[in-house]
C-alpha cells in the first residue's frame, strides 16, 4: 500500500510538472543564469589571482610579496560578488515560483479536497524544487564553464567554483520551497504584512551595521561585513526605491481618478490596485539598476583611488631610491639622458624624529615640477620655496673662481705656510706672519636640485701685508645648468698647533657666467673644523617652512604657524621648522606621518647650522613607465618604482571587471523576473479582460493600457533604483575599496562613475524591459 501511495504521488508530481512545464523551465533557467554568472565571475577572479613576472628594474622578492597580498585581498573580496548575484537570483526565482504557485491555486485546492495532506503537498514541492534547482545548477555550471572557455578564461580550480556554488544552490533551493509554500493564499494578509515589515527592519539594521563597521575592516582579511556589504546596501536601496514608488503610485492614481477616459485612468488604478505585485517588479528591477550603478561607481572610483594612491606612494612617474648611497649631479644627469626621460631631479627621503614620534622628511626642488605627479603638492612646494635664495651662476658657466685674502697674527717666524691642492711653503716669504694650510670649497646646486661640494684649486699666492692673496678655481661637475651657489667654506689641512688665519672673500666669478657679490669673512685654525665663509640668504630666518600631513599635525597637536624641531634619525643634525600648511598626503612618503619641504630651502637651512648638507638619496624622473627598464639599466640595475599600481593592487583590480560580469547576470535575471511578474499580472487580471471587452474596450486599447502601466512602473523602477544605488554607492564604495585593496591607504571619499559601462548596462536593462513590456502587451488580451 505504501509503494502504491508513493507511486501515486510520483505520478501526481509528474502530472503537476507537465501542466506547468513552461513556468518550471523558466524556474530552472533562472537558477541556471544565476549559477552561470557565479561560475564566470569566479573563473574571472581565478585568472586574475596570478602574480605576473616582475618588470625590468623591480625587485622580484618585493614584487612577489606584494602580489601575494593582492591575491589574499582578492580572495577576501570575492564573496561580495557571489552574494549580490545570489540576492538578485533569489528575488527573480521567487517571482517565477510565485507565478507557478498562483497558477496552481485551483489545482491545489482540488487536491486538498480530494485528500492530499499538507505534508504530501510539501513533499512534492520539496522534490520538485530539488529537481529544478539541481537541473538549473548543472545547466548553469556547464553554461558558465562554456562561457569561460569561449572567452579564454581557464578554470584553474573546480574546487573554488564548487565552494561558491554550494551555498548558492542551497539558498536558491530554499527560496523555491518558501516561494511555493507562500505563493498562494495560505498566509493571511496580516502575516504577509508583518513579514514584510520585519524584512525591512532587518535590511535597515543591517545597512546601519555595514556603514558603521565597514571602515573598520582590515584589507586583505576575510570579513563577513565586506562579504555582505554590497548586497545589504543594494537591498536597502531597493527598499528606498519601493517606498518612493508607493508614494508616486498613490500620487499618480489620485488625480487620474477625477478625469474622463480610460487611457491613463485605468493604468493608474491598476497599479494602485495591485501594488504588491508591482512592488515585486520594482524591487527586482531596482536591484538590477542599483547593481549597474554600483558596478560603475566601484570601477571608476577604484581606478581613481588606486592610481592616486600609487602616484602618491611613488611621488614621481618613475623613481629610483639609492639608499644608502646618495644622488650625485652626474648620476642624475645620466638618468636625464635616458630615452623617454623628460626631466630628472634629486630628492631627499630622510627618516626624522619629532619628540618621541618617527616621521619621514620628503624634500624636492621646486624648480623641476614635472617630476611630481601630485599637482596640489607641487603647488604647495612652489609656495613654500624662497625664489632666488641661491644666486645663479648663469647658463654658460663652466667653472668658478674666487679671490681670497688670508691673513694672520704677527709671529717670530718669517715663513708663509699656505696650502691648497699644492703646498706653498717658503716660496713667498712674508715677514712676521705664519699661516696654516688653508683650503676653500664651494657648495653648488644644479638645476635638478642636486648639490655638490667642489674643492677649489689654488694658484700661486700673492704676498700682501700681513698675509697672502690667493686665486682659487674649480670646474663645475657634470650636471644640469644653470648652477647656483649655496655657500663657500674655509678650512685647513691636517696639522697641529694653534696657528690661526682669517679668510675673507668679496666676490665669486663664474667663468662664462655671472660675477656674484659674496662678501664673507671667517677664521680658521690649523687642524680645526671648517667654517662657513659665505652662505646664500645668510641673514634669512633659520626656521624652515614645511608642509605636514594631517595625521602628523593631529599626532603632535600642530596647527598652521606652529614651530617644531626635526632631528635626523641616527645623527645629531637638527632643523627648526614652522608649519606652513597641512596636507592630506605627501608624495613619496611611505607613512602617514610625513613632512614636506623645498630642497633648496632645506639645504640653506642646514648651512645656517653647519658647513655641510645632506645630499639627495633618490632620483625622481618625469618619464613614461615603459622607460623604467632603461632607467634601471642606466643607473646600475637599481630597483625602479613607478606611479602605476603595484602587482597586489592590480590583482585586486580584477574586481572591477568581475562586478560587470555579475551585473550582466543580474540584468538577465531581472528581465526573467520581470517577465514572470507580467505573467502573474496577466493571470490576476484575466477576469477583467472580458469585462472590459463587454464595455467596448478593444483588445488594442487594453494592450496599450497594459503597456502604459508596465512601462511607467518598470522605467520608474529603473530610475528609482539607479538613484538609490547612487546613494548607496556614495555611502560604501570608498570604504569598500579601502577594505578590499591592501596597501591603498586612506581614500578621498569622492565617488566617480564609469560613463561607458553605466550607459551600456543601463541600456541593456531598459531594452530587456521594453521587450518584456511588448510581450505583455501583445499576449494579455
NORBEL-V547862 format. One line per field, one symbol per residue. ss: DSSP state (H for helix, E for strand, - for the rest). psi: psi as a letter, one per 30 degrees, with the letter a starting at -180 (. if undefined). A space follows every 50 residues. Layout:
ss = ???
psi = ???
This chain:
ss = -HHHHHHHHHHHHHHHHHH-HHHHHHHHHHHHHHHHHHHHHHHHHHHH-- ---------HHHHHHHHHHHHHHHHHHHHHHHHHHHHHHHHHHHHHHHHH HHH-HHHHHHHHH----HHHHHHHHHHHHHHHHHHHHHHHHHHHHHHHHH -------HHHHHHHHHHHHHHHHHHHHHHHHH------HHHHHHHHHHHH HHHHHHHHHHHHHHHH-------HHHHHHHHHHHHHHHHHHHHHHHHHHH HHHHHH-----HHHHHHHHHHHH-HHHHHHHHHHHHHHHHHHHHHHHHHH HHHHHHHHHHHHHH---EEEE-------HHHHHHHH----EEEEEEEEEE EEEE--EEEEEEEE----HHH---HHHHHHHHHH-------E------EE EEEEEEE--E------EEE---EEE-------E----EEEEEEEE----- EEEEE-EE---EEE--EEEEEEEEE--------EEEEEEEEE-------E EEEEEEEEEEE---EEEEEEEEEEE-----EEEEE--------EEEEEEH HHHHHH------EEEEEE-----EEEEEEEEEE----------EEEEEHH HHHHHHH----------EEEEEE-HHHHHHHHHH------EE----HHHH HH-HHHHHHHHHHHHHHHHHHHHHHHHHHHHHHH-HHHHHHHHH----HH HHHHHHHHHHHHHHHHHHHHHHHHHHHHHHHHHHHHHHHH---------- ----HHHHHHHHHHHHHHHHHHHHHHHHH--
psi = eeeeeeeeeeeeeeeeeeeheeeeeeeeeeeeeeeeeeeeeeeeeeefhk jlkklkgkjeeeeeeeeeeeeeeeeffefeeeeeeeeeeeeeeeeeeeee eefgeeeeeeeefggkleeeeeeeeeeeeeeeeeeeeeeeeeeeeeeeee ggjkjfjfeeeeeeeeeeeeeeeeeeeeeefgfbgfkleeeeeeeeeeee eeeeeeeeeeeefeffkkkfkkkfeeefeeeeeeeeeeeeeeeeeeeeee eeeefffgllkfefeeeeeeeeeheeeeeeeeeeeeeeeeeeeeeeeeee eeeeeeeeeeeeeeelekkjkgkglljleeeeeeeffkkfkflklkkkjk klkjbgkkakkjklkffifffkfjeeeeeeeeefljkgejklflegkflk kkjkkjlllklflhkkjkkbflkjjfeikkkgkjkljkkklkjlkafggj lkkkkkkkakljkljgblkkjklkkklkajlkllkelkkkallkllagkk lkkklflkkjjgblkkjiklklklkkgallkjekkkhfglkgkkklklle eeeeefhllkfkllkkkkkglgkkkklkjelklelkkfkglfjlkklkee eeeeeefffaglljllgkkkkjlkfffeeeeeefghhlkkklglkleeee efffeeeeeeeeeeeeeeeeeeeeeeeeeeeeeegeffeeeeeffgjlee eeeeeeeeeeeeeeeeeeeeeeeeeeeeefefeefeeeffjkgeaklffk klkjeeeeeeeeeeeeeeeeeeeeeeefgf.
